[in-house]
Amino acid sequence: MTAHDHLSGVAPTGSLADGPVAVLANPAAGRGRYRALLPTVLERLGTAGREVRLLDARTVDEAQAACRTAVHDGAAAVVTVGGDGTVHVALQAVAGTGVAFGPVPAGTGNDFAVETGFPADPLAAVDVITAALATGRTRPVDLARTTSAEGGERWYGAVLAAGFDAIVNERANRMRWPRGPRRYDIAILVELARLRPRRYTLRLDDVEHQLDAVLVAVGNCASYGGGMRICPAADPTDGLLDVVVAGAVGRGTLVRIKPRVYRGTHVEHPQVHSYRARTVELQADGIVAYADGERLAQLPVTVTAVPGALHLLR
């Protein structure tokens, strides 16, 4: 069953408030290939009969502040034009507020948009969002709320990574050279050479598990990284988080398992285990968690599924 199938049975809330539509666009998303679409996106959104305001932001911090200000000032909806990173920024402002949200998938990775039933084509997604704006239709979906050891809270929509993939991200982000995707390729090779299982403490709805693992993912949705179905059974409308753990495997086994992630068949491997919980407490030494591809916090982290935390323009 696809995410679209799940969401098609969710009753519309029909409670879109009055107010403008705030648009957060990332011109660098998708390596800039969709930059020329923005005028068309804004024009089509305008046909819903609401004022459309393009947010002015040049950095992540400015984007975060602009989204929060838009929500505070009475925006009825926030629409992102970008990938999962842009979605992640906007979620911090709209989660739990009742302000509607629509993702236009224009990034390298568009997992949240696709997994919650939006077309992968950006203009087709704009048409879905515009139709929902015109009729006031929204549909509730779950989000995951994280709490760090210091008490900081962040939301995410797709997947939290806290194993090999997070370690690769952390190394790639420290590298000055090369630029672009090759940086991640090199980071993968370096971390494969250094691969070792880590000792994790997982507390799933107050049931503790001590285990050695090389990969841990906590999914609200099924996929991350541009279509890798790491938590293939995750459903963003069931009020639960899916936890997938690859145990103490060597680099050869990990290399063989990884291609199966795109189909979601890696969970059939005897050393891959799946769990489901409303609250996940995750602890391991020396791991920085990433969520929606964005740097989140050093473990320990507590993740909680929050049903209906987001109202999608679908």
C-alpha positions in Angstrom: 0.0 0.0 0.0 1.4 3.4 -0.9 1.3 6.6 1.2 -1.3 7.9 -1.3 -3.5 4.9 -0.5 -3.2 5.5 3.3 -4.1 9.2 2.9 -7.0 8.7 0.5 -9.0 7.4 3.4 -8.4 10.3 5.7 -11.4 12.6 6.0 -10.6 16.3 5.1 -10.8 18.6 8.0 -12.2 21.5 5.9 -10.9 24.1 8.4 -8.5 26.2 6.5 -8.4 29.7 8.1 -8.6 33.0 6.4 -5.3 34.6 5.6 -2.5 34.7 3.0 -0.3 31.9 1.7 3.4 32.2 2.7 5.8 30.6 0.2 9.3 29.5 1.3 11.5 28.8 -1.8 15.0 27.4 -1.8 16.5 28.4 -5.2 19.5 26.1 -4.6 17.3 23.0 -4.1 17.6 20.2 -6.7 21.0 21.8 -7.6 19.0 24.8 -9.0 17.2 22.9 -11.8 13.8 24.1 -10.7 14.7 27.7 -10.1 12.9 28.9 -13.2 9.6 27.3 -12.0 9.1 29.7 -9.1 7.1 32.4 -11.1 4.8 29.8 -12.4 4.3 28.3 -8.9 3.4 31.7 -7.5 1.0 32.4 -10.3 -0.8 29.2 -10.0 -1.1 29.5 -6.2 -2.6 32.9 -6.8 -5.5 31.4 -8.7 -6.9 30.0 -5.4 -8.1 33.6 -4.5 -5.7 34.2 -1.7 -2.8 36.7 -1.3 0.5 34.9 -1.9 3.6 36.2 -0.1 7.1 35.0 -1.1 9.2 35.0 2.1 12.5 36.8 2.0 15.2 34.5 3.3 18.9 33.9 2.3 20.0 31.6 5.1 18.5 28.7 7.0 18.2 30.9 10.1 16.4 33.6 8.1 14.1 31.0 6.6 13.2 29.7 10.0 12.5 33.2 11.3 10.5 34.1 8.2 8.2 31.1 8.6 7.6 31.7 12.3 6.8 35.3 11.6 4.4 34.4 8.8 2.6 32.0 11.1 2.5 34.5 13.9 1.1 37.2 11.6 -1.8 35.0 10.5 -0.8 33.1 7.4 -3.4 30.5 6.6 -0.8 28.2 4.9 2.9 27.8 4.3 4.0 26.3 1.0 7.6 25.2 0.4 9.3 25.0 -3.0 12.4 22.8 -2.4 13.3 19.4 -1.0 13.2 17.7 2.4 15.5 20.3 3.9 13.2 23.1 3.0 10.2 21.2 4.3 12.1 20.6 7.6 12.6 24.3 8.1 8.9 25.1 7.6 7.7 22.2 9.8 9.3 23.9 12.8 6.9 26.8 12.3 3.7 25.1 11.3 3.8 21.8 13.4 1.0 21.7 15.9 -0.5 25.1 14.9 -3.3 24.2 12.6 -1.7 26.4 9.8 -1.9 24.3 6.6 1.1 23.1 4.7 1.9 22.2 1.1 5.2 20.9 -0.2 6.2 21.5 -3.8 8.8 18.8 -4.5 11.7 20.6 -6.1 14.7 19.2 -4.3 17.2 16.4 -4.6 15.3 14.4 -2.0 11.5 14.9 -1.8 10.6 12.0 0.4 8.1 13.7 2.7 6.1 15.1 -0.2 6.0 11.9 -2.1 5.3 9.7 0.9 2.4 11.9 1.9 0.7 11.5 -1.5 1.8 14.6 -3.5 2.8 14.1 -7.1 6.6 14.0 -7.7 6.2 16.5 -10.5 6.4 20.0 -9.0 3.7 21.6 -11.1 1.3 18.7 -10.6 1.9 19.1 -6.9 1.2 22.9 -7.1 -2.1 22.1 -8.8 -3.1 19.7 -5.9 -2.1 22.4 -3.4 -4.0 25.1 -5.3 -7.2 23.1 -5.5 -7.0 22.4 -1.7 -6.5 26.1 -1.0 -9.5 27.0 -3.2 -11.8 24.7 -1.4 -10.3 25.0 2.1 -9.5 21.3 2.2 -6.8 19.9 4.5 -5.9 16.4 5.7 -4.2 15.6 9.0 -0.9 13.6 9.1 1.5 12.7 11.9 4.8 14.3 12.6 7.7 13.2 14.9 8.8 15.5 17.7 12.3 15.1 19.0 13.7 16.2 22.4 17.4 16.4 22.9 19.2 15.9 26.2 19.3 19.7 26.7 15.6 19.9 26.2 15.6 21.4 22.7 12.7 20.3 20.5 12.5 19.8 16.8 10.0 18.3 14.4 10.6 16.0 11.4 8.4 14.5 8.8 10.2 11.6 7.2 13.0 9.7 8.9 15.6 10.2 11.7 18.9 8.5 11.0 21.2 7.6 13.9 23.7 5.1 12.5 26.0 4.6 9.6 24.0 7.1 7.4 24.2 9.8 10.1 27.9 9.2 10.5 28.4 9.6 6.8 26.4 12.8 6.8 28.4 14.2 9.7 31.7 13.4 7.9 30.5 14.9 4.6 29.5 18.1 6.3 32.9 18.5 7.8 34.7 18.0 4.4 35.8 21.1 2.5 36.5 19.2 -0.7 35.1 18.0 -3.1 31.8 19.8 -3.5 28.6 18.2 -4.6 27.6 14.5 -4.5 31.2 13.2 -4.7 31.8 14.5 -1.2 29.2 11.9 0.1 30.7 9.1 -2.0 34.1 9.7 -0.4 32.5 10.0 3.1 30.8 6.6 2.5 34.1 5.0 1.5 35.9 6.4 4.6 33.2 5.4 7.0 32.9 1.9 5.5 36.6 1.4 6.2 36.0 2.5 9.8 32.7 0.6 10.2 32.1 -0.9 13.6 29.0 -1.8 15.5 27.9 0.6 18.2 26.2 -0.2 21.5 22.7 1.3 21.5 20.1 1.6 24.2 16.6 1.7 22.7 13.6 2.4 24.9 10.4 1.7 23.0 7.3 2.7 24.9 9.3 2.1 28.2 10.6 -1.3 27.1 14.4 -1.2 27.0 16.6 -3.0 24.4 20.4 -3.1 24.6 21.8 -4.0 21.2 24.8 -3.6 18.9 24.1 -2.1 15.5 25.5 -0.3 12.6 22.3 1.4 11.4 19.2 2.7 13.3 16.4 4.6 11.6 13.2 6.0 13.1 10.5 6.6 10.5 7.3 8.6 10.5 7.4 8.0 6.7 8.9 5.1 4.8 11.8 6.8 2.8 14.7 9.1 3.1 17.7 10.1 0.9 15.7 10.4 -2.3 13.6 7.2 -2.3 15.5 4.8 0.0 12.6 2.9 1.8 14.5 2.4 5.0 11.3 2.0 7.1 9.0 0.4 4.4 6.0 -0.2 6.6 5.9 3.3 8.1 2.5 5.1 7.8 2.3 8.8 8.6 -1.3 8.4 9.7 -1.1 5.6 12.2 0.2 7.5 15.2 3.3 5.2 15.5 7.0 5.4 14.6 8.7 2.5 12.8 12.2 1.7 14.0 14.5 -0.3 11.7 17.8 -1.6 13.1 20.7 -3.3 11.2 22.6 -5.3 13.7 26.3 -6.1 14.2 27.0 -6.7 10.5 30.3 -6.3 8.7 31.0 -3.9 5.8 30.5 -6.7 3.2 27.1 -7.5 4.5 26.1 -3.8 4.8 27.2 -3.2 1.2 25.0 -6.1 0.1 22.0 -4.9 2.1 22.1 -1.2 1.2 20.9 -1.6 -2.5 17.8 -3.5 -1.2 16.8 -0.4 0.8 15.3 1.2 -2.4 12.8 -1.7 -2.6 12.4 -2.0 1.2 13.4 -5.7 1.1 16.3 -5.2 3.4 14.0 -5.8 6.3 13.8 -9.5 5.2 17.5 -9.9 6.1 18.0 -12.0 9.3 20.1 -9.3 11.0 17.7 -6.4 10.3 15.0 -6.0 12.9 11.9 -3.8 12.9 9.9 -2.3 15.8 7.0 0.0 16.3 6.3 2.4 19.1 4.7 5.7 20.0 7.8 7.0 21.9 11.5 6.0 21.1 14.4 6.9 23.4 17.7 6.4 21.6 21.1 6.5 23.2 24.6 5.7 21.8 28.0 7.4 22.3 29.5 9.6 19.6 26.4 9.7 17.3 24.8 12.9 15.9 21.3 12.2 14.7 20.0 13.6 11.4 16.3 14.1 10.5 14.9 14.9 7.1 18.6 15.0 6.1 19.3 17.8 8.5 21.7 17.8 11.5 19.6 17.4 14.6 21.4 16.7 17.9 23.9 14.5 19.6 22.3 11.4 21.1 20.5 10.8 23.4 17.3 11.9 21.7 13.6 11.1 22.5 11.3 10.8 19.5 7.5 11.0 19.9 4.8 10.4 17.3 2.3 13.2 17.4 -0.9 12.2 15.5 -2.5 14.9 13.3 0.3 17.5 14.0 0.2 18.7 10.4 -2.6 19.7 8.1 -1.7 19.0 4.5 -3.1 20.9 1.5 -4.4 17.8 -0.2 
